[in-house]
Amino acid sequence: MKRIRTVGSIRRQLLTKAKEAALCAIKVFNDPLIHFKSESFIVLIVIAWTYLLHAYYRNKQIDYRYYRQVKKRKRYDKTKTGAKKHWELERCLNEGACPLDSSTVINLRFLIGLRHEIEHQMAFNLDGYLSGRYQACAFNFNHYLKELFGLHEGLDEHLSYSLQFAELDLDQLQKRKPDEKLPAHVRDYITDFDATLTHEQYNDSRFSFRLLFKKKLVNRPGQADRVVEFIDPNSEIAKTIDKEYWVKKEVEKKKYRPSDVVAEAQKAGFKRFRVHSEHTDMWKAEDAKNPAKGYGSEVAGTWYWYDSWVKRCIELCTQAGDKYK
């Protein structure tokens, strides 16, 4: 007798595969013996999200297969071997019934685009450079597992913090310039993608998860048993941390994203000066990301420009006559 698979059984299989793929992505990234972390994580987490959304659409009775409507019948697109073609992740995100919030979608679109950049050519030094976006993706996945399918589906018991052999040291982090070692095509992709985001989108923790760490010294046993400890934002210790952090931030140079630089140039009357062409071409021609020139710096995996670069851009635009007006 032919076995009939119900909607519920297929959805369960999809959900199981989604969770397995996500756990594999985390396991590979946290394995100290693997040096192909970013590439493996991106491929596996994209598969995980694809299965998760397939399970959701199946539960909502939304057909997630490609087809053409011929009169009253559906003509399904098929592979060379005759299998029906299912939606890839990008098509799942484009569906009007997609249940994900905008920042989670932006995070996934970034990873999809990055996969396209690196799937046919090598890319080094991505692991630490984009780890905040990978972490946000993992948190988002676990959130929507529970949001869409119930708290019991969460992976909280499996997802934890990986232990480190090296202590996070300020001098050590300041010496790292990971963007200098990134392939040009990958660096340009990241710069161009980030330039399309608003300030709120860029700083949303669902797009990239960032933490401020403070070394904690205690004099009683049991007070510092966890690597990461969350505290009440209204507590005295939180106010102290905020005060110390903002005092440091106030003495730093003002920083600009590419879109901010372009906005300043346009305010100066150069309306044709844009992010994706003119600004990118200009900083490349000037070798402006060379640290020795002092036009900007890399912070938490993202390049920021200083006032000196804004002034240089306006100066170059002025020298170009009517080209950018």
BALOBA-1460 file (C-alpha; in Angstrom, 3 decimals):
// residues 325
<rec num="1" residu="m" x="0.000" y="0.000" z="0.000"/>
<rec num="2" residu="k" x="1.315" y="3.425" z="-0.953"/>
<rec num="3" residu="r" x="2.165" y="5.544" z="2.061"/>
<rec num="4" residu="i" x="0.305" y="8.856" z="2.198"/>
<rec num="5" residu="r" x="2.286" y="11.676" z="3.753"/>
<rec num="6" residu="t" x="0.115" y="14.226" z="5.538"/>
<rec num="7" residu="v" x="0.706" y="17.975" z="5.658"/>
<rec num="8" residu="g" x="1.667" y="17.622" z="9.307"/>
<rec num="9" residu="s" x="4.240" y="14.879" z="8.719"/>
<rec num="10" residu="i" x="5.968" y="16.776" z="5.894"/>
<rec num="11" residu="r" x="5.983" y="19.966" z="7.946"/>
<rec num="12" residu="r" x="7.571" y="18.046" z="10.829"/>
<rec num="13" residu="q" x="10.270" y="16.679" z="8.510"/>
<rec num="14" residu="l" x="10.979" y="20.152" z="7.160"/>
<rec num="15" residu="l" x="11.201" y="21.590" z="10.659"/>
<rec num="16" residu="t" x="13.517" y="18.799" z="11.806"/>
<rec num="17" residu="k" x="15.802" y="19.367" z="8.827"/>
<rec num="18" residu="a" x="15.777" y="23.113" z="9.475"/>
<rec num="19" residu="k" x="16.929" y="22.609" z="13.066"/>
<rec num="20" residu="e" x="19.576" y="20.078" z="12.061"/>
<rec num="21" residu="a" x="20.989" y="22.432" z="9.433"/>
<rec num="22" residu="a" x="21.087" y="25.323" z="11.924"/>
<rec num="23" residu="l" x="22.873" y="23.225" z="14.552"/>
<rec num="24" residu="c" x="25.384" y="22.062" z="11.938"/>
<rec num="25" residu="a" x="26.029" y="25.705" z="10.998"/>
<rec num="26" residu="i" x="26.730" y="26.629" z="14.632"/>
<rec num="27" residu="k" x="28.844" y="23.520" z="15.223"/>
<rec num="28" residu="v" x="31.028" y="24.171" z="12.177"/>
<rec num="29" residu="f" x="31.556" y="27.825" z="13.060"/>
<rec num="30" residu="n" x="32.529" y="27.011" z="16.658"/>
<rec num="31" residu="d" x="34.903" y="24.164" z="15.706"/>
<rec num="32" residu="p" x="38.500" y="25.407" z="16.242"/>
<rec num="33" residu="l" x="39.841" y="22.832" z="13.760"/>
<rec num="34" residu="i" x="37.771" y="24.110" z="10.843"/>
<rec num="35" residu="h" x="39.085" y="27.032" z="8.792"/>
<rec num="36" residu="f" x="36.165" y="27.208" z="6.370"/>
<rec num="37" residu="k" x="33.789" y="28.707" z="8.901"/>
<rec num="38" residu="s" x="32.006" y="31.587" z="7.160"/>
<rec num="39" residu="e" x="31.445" y="29.745" z="3.899"/>
<rec num="40" residu="s" x="30.062" y="26.664" z="5.682"/>
<rec num="41" residu="f" x="27.936" y="28.693" z="8.096"/>
<rec num="42" residu="i" x="26.320" y="30.757" z="5.342"/>
<rec num="43" residu="v" x="25.443" y="27.752" z="3.172"/>
<rec num="44" residu="l" x="24.013" y="25.759" z="6.085"/>
<rec num="45" residu="i" x="22.080" y="28.606" z="7.694"/>
<rec num="46" residu="v" x="20.509" y="29.541" z="4.346"/>
<rec num="47" residu="i" x="19.327" y="25.920" z="4.019"/>
<rec num="48" residu="a" x="18.004" y="26.046" z="7.598"/>
<rec num="49" residu="w" x="15.975" y="29.217" z="6.973"/>
<rec num="50" residu="t" x="14.679" y="27.835" z="3.670"/>
<rec num="51" residu="y" x="13.324" y="24.703" z="5.358"/>
<rec num="52" residu="l" x="11.884" y="26.743" z="8.219"/>
<rec num="53" residu="l" x="9.923" y="28.971" z="5.853"/>
<rec num="54" residu="h" x="8.825" y="25.985" z="3.767"/>
<rec num="55" residu="a" x="7.428" y="24.451" z="6.955"/>
<rec num="56" residu="y" x="5.640" y="27.710" z="7.777"/>
<rec num="57" residu="y" x="4.144" y="28.111" z="4.288"/>
<rec num="58" residu="r" x="3.051" y="24.480" z="4.253"/>
<rec num="59" residu="n" x="1.328" y="25.018" z="7.591"/>
<rec num="60" residu="k" x="-0.457" y="28.046" z="6.075"/>
<rec num="61" residu="q" x="-1.328" y="26.045" z="2.921"/>
<rec num="62" residu="i" x="0.730" y="28.360" z="0.710"/>
<rec num="63" residu="d" x="2.183" y="26.542" z="-2.308"/>
<rec num="64" residu="y" x="5.944" y="27.144" z="-2.181"/>
<rec num="65" residu="r" x="6.671" y="25.455" z="-5.522"/>
<rec num="66" residu="y" x="7.273" y="27.201" z="-8.833"/>
<rec num="67" residu="y" x="4.393" y="26.826" z="-11.261"/>
<rec num="68" residu="r" x="2.532" y="28.474" z="-14.128"/>
<rec num="69" residu="q" x="-1.224" y="28.777" z="-14.067"/>
<rec num="70" residu="v" x="-2.660" y="27.241" z="-17.245"/>
<rec num="71" residu="k" x="-6.397" y="27.875" z="-17.177"/>
<rec num="72" residu="k" x="-7.522" y="26.147" z="-13.980"/>
<rec num="73" residu="r" x="-4.511" y="23.876" z="-13.612"/>
<rec num="74" residu="k" x="-1.037" y="24.427" z="-12.241"/>
<rec num="75" residu="r" x="1.923" y="23.504" z="-14.420"/>
<rec num="76" residu="y" x="4.850" y="22.945" z="-12.064"/>
<rec num="77" residu="d" x="8.410" y="23.774" z="-13.061"/>
<rec num="78" residu="k" x="10.652" y="20.732" z="-12.750"/>
<rec num="79" residu="t" x="14.330" y="19.874" z="-12.597"/>
<rec num="80" residu="k" x="16.037" y="17.767" z="-15.282"/>
<rec num="81" residu="t" x="15.266" y="14.663" z="-13.233"/>
<rec num="82" residu="g" x="11.588" y="15.508" z="-12.893"/>
<rec num="83" residu="a" x="11.440" y="16.869" z="-9.337"/>
<rec num="84" residu="k" x="9.236" y="19.904" z="-8.691"/>
<rec num="85" residu="k" x="11.210" y="23.088" z="-8.056"/>
<rec num="86" residu="h" x="10.699" y="24.607" z="-4.605"/>
<rec num="87" residu="w" x="11.279" y="28.222" z="-3.659"/>
<rec num="88" residu="e" x="14.782" y="29.242" z="-2.679"/>
<rec num="89" residu="l" x="15.231" y="31.454" z="0.397"/>
<rec num="90" residu="e" x="15.147" y="34.739" z="-1.533"/>
<rec num="91" residu="r" x="11.782" y="33.833" z="-3.076"/>
<rec num="92" residu="c" x="10.503" y="32.877" z="0.384"/>
<rec num="93" residu="l" x="11.472" y="36.318" z="1.669"/>
<rec num="94" residu="n" x="9.715" y="38.026" z="-1.245"/>
<rec num="95" residu="e" x="6.397" y="36.317" z="-0.484"/>
<rec num="96" residu="g" x="3.782" y="38.735" z="0.839"/>
<rec num="97" residu="a" x="2.919" y="36.321" z="3.649"/>
<rec num="98" residu="c" x="6.522" y="36.119" z="4.886"/>
<rec num="99" residu="p" x="6.312" y="36.274" z="8.710"/>
<rec num="100" residu="l" x="9.781" y="37.731" z="9.364"/>
<rec num="101" residu="d" x="10.419" y="41.283" z="10.573"/>
<rec num="102" residu="s" x="12.256" y="43.688" z="8.276"/>
<rec num="103" residu="s" x="15.614" y="43.603" z="10.098"/>
<rec num="104" residu="t" x="15.718" y="39.793" z="10.039"/>
<rec num="105" residu="v" x="14.975" y="39.919" z="6.306"/>
<rec num="106" residu="i" x="17.768" y="42.466" z="5.761"/>
<rec num="107" residu="n" x="20.194" y="40.216" z="7.658"/>
<rec num="108" residu="l" x="19.260" y="37.250" z="5.453"/>
<rec num="109" residu="r" x="19.443" y="39.257" z="2.227"/>
<rec num="110" residu="f" x="22.943" y="40.339" z="3.233"/>
<rec num="111" residu="l" x="24.023" y="36.715" z="3.781"/>
<rec num="112" residu="i" x="22.444" y="35.607" z="0.494"/>
<rec num="113" residu="g" x="24.315" y="38.331" z="-1.371"/>
<rec num="114" residu="l" x="27.538" y="37.456" z="0.431"/>
<rec num="115" residu="r" x="27.082" y="33.808" z="-0.557"/>
<rec num="116" residu="h" x="26.842" y="34.875" z="-4.191"/>
<rec num="117" residu="e" x="30.110" y="36.789" z="-3.801"/>
<rec num="118" residu="i" x="32.085" y="33.923" z="-2.269"/>
<rec num="119" residu="e" x="30.591" y="30.725" z="-3.709"/>
<rec num="120" residu="h" x="32.763" y="30.759" z="-6.848"/>
<rec num="121" residu="q" x="35.954" y="32.326" z="-5.490"/>
<rec num="122" residu="m" x="37.925" y="32.252" z="-2.262"/>
<rec num="123" residu="a" x="37.401" y="34.813" z="0.491"/>
<rec num="124" residu="f" x="39.550" y="35.021" z="3.604"/>
<rec num="125" residu="n" x="39.197" y="36.657" z="7.036"/>
<rec num="126" residu="l" x="35.393" y="36.832" z="7.059"/>
<rec num="127" residu="d" x="34.894" y="34.936" z="10.322"/>
<rec num="128" residu="g" x="35.662" y="37.655" z="12.875"/>
<rec num="129" residu="y" x="34.782" y="40.507" z="10.533"/>
<rec num="130" residu="l" x="31.113" y="39.526" z="10.175"/>
<rec num="131" residu="s" x="30.565" y="37.459" z="13.318"/>
<rec num="132" residu="g" x="28.004" y="39.965" z="14.653"/>
<rec num="133" residu="r" x="25.789" y="39.340" z="11.631"/>
<rec num="134" residu="y" x="26.165" y="35.576" z="11.935"/>
<rec num="135" residu="q" x="25.253" y="35.767" z="15.626"/>
<rec num="136" residu="a" x="22.176" y="37.866" z="14.848"/>
<rec num="137" residu="c" x="21.134" y="35.302" z="12.227"/>
<rec num="138" residu="a" x="21.413" y="32.466" z="14.767"/>
<rec num="139" residu="f" x="19.414" y="34.377" z="17.392"/>
<rec num="140" residu="n" x="16.781" y="35.282" z="14.808"/>
<rec num="141" residu="f" x="16.436" y="31.648" z="13.733"/>
<rec num="142" residu="n" x="15.866" y="30.449" z="17.275"/>
<rec num="143" residu="h" x="13.401" y="33.303" z="17.889"/>
<rec num="144" residu="y" x="11.243" y="32.394" z="14.902"/>
<rec num="145" residu="l" x="11.377" y="28.677" z="15.653"/>
<rec num="146" residu="k" x="9.595" y="29.463" z="18.905"/>
<rec num="147" residu="e" x="7.467" y="32.307" z="17.544"/>
<rec num="148" residu="l" x="6.051" y="30.311" z="14.619"/>
<rec num="149" residu="f" x="6.043" y="26.740" z="15.925"/>
<rec num="150" residu="g" x="5.981" y="26.934" z="19.715"/>
<rec num="151" residu="l" x="8.433" y="27.417" z="22.588"/>
<rec num="152" residu="h" x="9.173" y="23.684" z="22.701"/>
<rec num="153" residu="e" x="10.856" y="23.915" z="19.277"/>
<rec num="154" residu="g" x="13.568" y="26.311" z="20.489"/>
<rec num="155" residu="l" x="17.267" y="25.432" z="20.345"/>
<rec num="156" residu="d" x="18.191" y="27.310" z="23.511"/>
<rec num="157" residu="e" x="19.612" y="24.256" z="25.220"/>
<rec num="158" residu="h" x="21.942" y="23.648" z="22.267"/>
<rec num="159" residu="l" x="23.050" y="27.232" z="21.553"/>
<rec num="160" residu="s" x="25.567" y="28.631" z="24.016"/>
<rec num="161" residu="y" x="28.727" y="30.724" z="24.062"/>
<rec num="162" residu="s" x="31.925" y="29.169" z="22.723"/>
<rec num="163" residu="l" x="34.948" y="29.224" z="25.019"/>
<rec num="164" residu="q" x="38.066" y="31.134" z="23.956"/>
<rec num="165" residu="f" x="41.767" y="30.443" z="24.434"/>
<rec num="166" residu="a" x="42.632" y="34.119" z="23.943"/>
<rec num="167" residu="e" x="41.407" y="36.873" z="26.250"/>
<rec num="168" residu="l" x="39.744" y="39.842" z="24.551"/>
<rec num="169" residu="d" x="42.323" y="42.583" z="24.974"/>
<rec num="170" residu="l" x="41.787" y="46.194" z="23.872"/>
<rec num="171" residu="d" x="45.287" y="46.586" z="22.411"/>
<rec num="172" residu="q" x="44.928" y="43.302" z="20.558"/>
<rec num="173" residu="l" x="41.598" y="44.300" z="19.017"/>
<rec num="174" residu="q" x="42.813" y="47.742" z="17.993"/>
<rec num="175" residu="k" x="45.756" y="46.233" z="16.120"/>
<rec num="176" residu="r" x="43.466" y="44.014" z="14.030"/>
<rec num="177" residu="k" x="42.585" y="45.406" z="10.614"/>
<rec num="178" residu="p" x="40.513" y="42.567" z="9.114"/>
<rec num="179" residu="d" x="39.124" y="44.695" z="6.291"/>
<rec num="180" residu="e" x="42.635" y="45.163" z="4.886"/>
<rec num="181" residu="k" x="42.841" y="41.425" z="4.177"/>
<rec num="182" residu="l" x="39.368" y="41.016" z="2.689"/>
<rec num="183" residu="p" x="39.136" y="40.456" z="-1.071"/>
<rec num="184" residu="a" x="38.217" y="43.700" z="-2.816"/>
<rec num="185" residu="h" x="34.964" y="42.332" z="-4.255"/>
<rec num="186" residu="v" x="33.768" y="41.212" z="-0.812"/>
<rec num="187" residu="r" x="34.784" y="44.479" z="0.860"/>
<rec num="188" residu="d" x="32.974" y="46.453" z="-1.832"/>
<rec num="189" residu="y" x="29.862" y="44.302" z="-1.474"/>
<rec num="190" residu="i" x="29.730" y="44.892" z="2.296"/>
<rec num="191" residu="t" x="30.330" y="48.641" z="1.889"/>
<rec num="192" residu="d" x="27.669" y="49.014" z="-0.790"/>
<rec num="193" residu="f" x="25.104" y="46.925" z="1.100"/>
<rec num="194" residu="d" x="25.594" y="48.840" z="4.359"/>
<rec num="195" residu="a" x="25.289" y="52.141" z="2.524"/>
<rec num="196" residu="t" x="21.676" y="51.304" z="1.628"/>
<rec num="197" residu="l" x="20.652" y="50.952" z="5.287"/>
<rec num="198" residu="t" x="19.225" y="53.620" z="7.546"/>
<rec num="199" residu="h" x="20.889" y="54.339" z="10.881"/>
<rec num="200" residu="e" x="18.135" y="52.392" z="12.670"/>
<rec num="201" residu="q" x="18.415" y="49.377" z="10.350"/>
<rec num="202" residu="y" x="22.191" y="49.247" z="10.633"/>
<rec num="203" residu="n" x="22.117" y="49.347" z="14.442"/>
<rec num="204" residu="d" x="19.234" y="46.897" z="14.874"/>
<rec num="205" residu="s" x="20.410" y="43.820" z="16.802"/>
<rec num="206" residu="r" x="18.442" y="41.601" z="14.421"/>
<rec num="207" residu="f" x="20.719" y="42.761" z="11.607"/>
<rec num="208" residu="s" x="23.998" y="42.555" z="13.526"/>
<rec num="209" residu="f" x="24.371" y="41.551" z="17.171"/>
<rec num="210" residu="r" x="26.907" y="43.640" z="19.078"/>
<rec num="211" residu="l" x="27.894" y="43.531" z="22.741"/>
<rec num="212" residu="l" x="29.782" y="45.906" z="24.999"/>
<rec num="213" residu="f" x="32.012" y="43.868" z="27.318"/>
<rec num="214" residu="k" x="33.362" y="45.000" z="30.657"/>
<rec num="215" residu="k" x="35.771" y="42.927" z="32.712"/>
<rec num="216" residu="k" x="34.151" y="42.098" z="36.047"/>
<rec num="217" residu="l" x="36.149" y="41.618" z="39.255"/>
<rec num="218" residu="v" x="34.340" y="40.247" z="42.309"/>
<rec num="219" residu="n" x="35.368" y="39.335" z="45.809"/>
<rec num="220" residu="r" x="32.696" y="36.741" z="46.613"/>
<rec num="221" residu="p" x="32.386" y="33.190" z="45.156"/>
<rec num="222" residu="g" x="29.534" y="32.642" z="42.717"/>
<rec num="223" residu="q" x="29.312" y="36.221" z="41.461"/>
<rec num="224" residu="a" x="31.140" y="35.713" z="38.172"/>
<rec num="225" residu="d" x="30.362" y="32.132" z="37.121"/>
<rec num="226" residu="r" x="29.102" y="33.052" z="33.646"/>
<rec num="227" residu="v" x="31.077" y="34.522" z="30.775"/>
<rec num="228" residu="v" x="28.211" y="36.866" z="29.893"/>
<rec num="229" residu="e" x="25.984" y="38.325" z="32.569"/>
<rec num="230" residu="f" x="22.892" y="40.425" z="31.832"/>
<rec num="231" residu="i" x="22.014" y="43.198" z="34.247"/>
<rec num="232" residu="d" x="19.058" y="45.494" z="34.820"/>
<rec num="233" residu="p" x="19.565" y="48.627" z="32.654"/>
<rec num="234" residu="n" x="18.247" y="50.745" z="35.542"/>
<rec num="235" residu="s" x="20.687" y="49.323" z="38.095"/>
<rec num="236" residu="e" x="23.595" y="51.289" z="39.534"/>
<rec num="237" residu="i" x="26.187" y="49.101" z="37.777"/>
<rec num="238" residu="a" x="24.486" y="49.708" z="34.405"/>
<rec num="239" residu="k" x="24.549" y="53.462" z="34.974"/>
<rec num="240" residu="t" x="28.262" y="53.241" z="35.803"/>
<rec num="241" residu="i" x="28.992" y="51.288" z="32.612"/>
<rec num="242" residu="d" x="26.990" y="53.736" z="30.521"/>
<rec num="243" residu="k" x="28.823" y="56.680" z="32.077"/>
<rec num="244" residu="e" x="32.246" y="55.147" z="31.426"/>
<rec num="245" residu="y" x="31.328" y="54.207" z="27.872"/>
<rec num="246" residu="w" x="29.942" y="57.585" z="26.868"/>
<rec num="247" residu="v" x="32.905" y="59.443" z="28.346"/>
<rec num="248" residu="k" x="35.131" y="57.376" z="26.067"/>
<rec num="249" residu="k" x="32.898" y="57.863" z="23.058"/>
<rec num="250" residu="e" x="32.757" y="61.643" z="23.413"/>
<rec num="251" residu="v" x="36.503" y="62.037" z="22.942"/>
<rec num="252" residu="e" x="36.573" y="59.886" z="19.791"/>
<rec num="253" residu="k" x="36.501" y="61.399" z="16.326"/>
<rec num="254" residu="k" x="33.130" y="61.820" z="14.702"/>
<rec num="255" residu="k" x="32.465" y="58.910" z="12.369"/>
<rec num="256" residu="y" x="30.559" y="58.809" z="9.085"/>
<rec num="257" residu="r" x="29.091" y="55.939" z="7.099"/>
<rec num="258" residu="p" x="29.339" y="56.188" z="3.284"/>
<rec num="259" residu="s" x="25.762" y="57.465" z="3.095"/>
<rec num="260" residu="d" x="26.634" y="60.173" z="5.645"/>
<rec num="261" residu="v" x="29.660" y="61.276" z="3.601"/>
<rec num="262" residu="v" x="27.512" y="61.503" z="0.477"/>
<rec num="263" residu="a" x="24.844" y="63.468" z="2.361"/>
<rec num="264" residu="e" x="27.461" y="66.036" z="3.434"/>
<rec num="265" residu="a" x="28.772" y="66.357" z="-0.122"/>
<rec num="266" residu="q" x="25.261" y="66.834" z="-1.466"/>
<rec num="267" residu="k" x="24.607" y="69.514" z="1.150"/>
<rec num="268" residu="a" x="27.665" y="71.279" z="-0.260"/>
<rec num="269" residu="g" x="25.948" y="71.354" z="-3.663"/>
<rec num="270" residu="f" x="27.232" y="68.187" z="-5.327"/>
<rec num="271" residu="k" x="23.914" y="66.460" z="-6.036"/>
<rec num="272" residu="r" x="25.394" y="63.931" z="-8.454"/>
<rec num="273" residu="f" x="27.759" y="62.542" z="-5.850"/>
<rec num="274" residu="r" x="26.336" y="59.129" z="-4.895"/>
<rec num="275" residu="v" x="27.350" y="56.152" z="-2.759"/>
<rec num="276" residu="h" x="27.466" y="53.261" z="-5.191"/>
<rec num="277" residu="s" x="29.505" y="54.858" z="-7.939"/>
<rec num="278" residu="e" x="31.112" y="58.239" z="-7.299"/>
<rec num="279" residu="h" x="32.019" y="57.755" z="-3.633"/>
<rec num="280" residu="t" x="33.284" y="54.203" z="-4.080"/>
<rec num="281" residu="d" x="35.370" y="55.213" z="-7.098"/>
<rec num="282" residu="m" x="36.770" y="58.187" z="-5.203"/>
<rec num="283" residu="w" x="37.964" y="56.337" z="-2.103"/>
<rec num="284" residu="k" x="39.512" y="53.623" z="-4.245"/>
<rec num="285" residu="a" x="41.351" y="56.158" z="-6.417"/>
<rec num="286" residu="e" x="42.624" y="57.948" z="-3.297"/>
<rec num="287" residu="d" x="43.525" y="54.715" z="-1.478"/>
<rec num="288" residu="a" x="41.543" y="56.333" z="1.324"/>
<rec num="289" residu="k" x="41.241" y="53.191" z="3.451"/>
<rec num="290" residu="n" x="44.972" y="53.081" z="3.911"/>
<rec num="291" residu="p" x="45.263" y="53.596" z="7.715"/>
<rec num="292" residu="a" x="48.358" y="55.726" z="7.231"/>
<rec num="293" residu="k" x="46.258" y="58.443" z="5.566"/>
<rec num="294" residu="g" x="44.018" y="58.877" z="8.615"/>
<rec num="295" residu="y" x="40.775" y="59.243" z="6.679"/>
<rec num="296" residu="g" x="38.916" y="56.648" z="8.722"/>
<rec num="297" residu="s" x="39.095" y="53.463" z="10.744"/>
<rec num="298" residu="e" x="37.537" y="50.037" z="11.061"/>
<rec num="299" residu="v" x="35.300" y="49.551" z="14.114"/>
<rec num="300" residu="a" x="33.602" y="46.221" z="14.941"/>
<rec num="301" residu="g" x="33.953" y="45.019" z="11.383"/>
<rec num="302" residu="t" x="32.695" y="48.181" z="9.674"/>
<rec num="303" residu="w" x="34.631" y="51.026" z="8.083"/>
<rec num="304" residu="y" x="33.840" y="54.565" z="9.250"/>
<rec num="305" residu="w" x="35.075" y="57.822" z="7.733"/>
<rec num="306" residu="y" x="36.366" y="60.893" z="9.602"/>
<rec num="307" residu="d" x="35.749" y="64.601" z="8.991"/>
<rec num="308" residu="s" x="39.031" y="64.741" z="7.087"/>
<rec num="309" residu="w" x="37.615" y="62.414" z="4.431"/>
<rec num="310" residu="v" x="34.386" y="64.406" z="4.142"/>
<rec num="311" residu="k" x="36.445" y="67.544" z="3.553"/>
<rec num="312" residu="r" x="38.644" y="65.724" z="1.030"/>
<rec num="313" residu="c" x="35.584" y="64.511" z="-0.903"/>
<rec num="314" residu="i" x="34.174" y="68.035" z="-1.092"/>
<rec num="315" residu="e" x="37.599" y="69.309" z="-2.159"/>
<rec num="316" residu="l" x="37.821" y="66.726" z="-4.964"/>
<rec num="317" residu="c" x="34.251" y="67.449" z="-6.058"/>
<rec num="318" residu="t" x="35.091" y="71.157" z="-6.229"/>
<rec num="319" residu="q" x="38.182" y="70.436" z="-8.334"/>
<rec num="320" residu="a" x="36.060" y="68.384" z="-10.732"/>
<rec num="321" residu="g" x="34.068" y="71.459" z="-11.744"/>
<rec num="322" residu="d" x="30.457" y="70.692" z="-12.768"/>
<rec num="323" residu="k" x="30.915" y="66.907" z="-12.830"/>
<rec num="324" residu="y" x="29.101" y="66.293" z="-9.532"/>
<rec num="325" residu="k" x="26.703" y="69.276" z="-9.559"/>
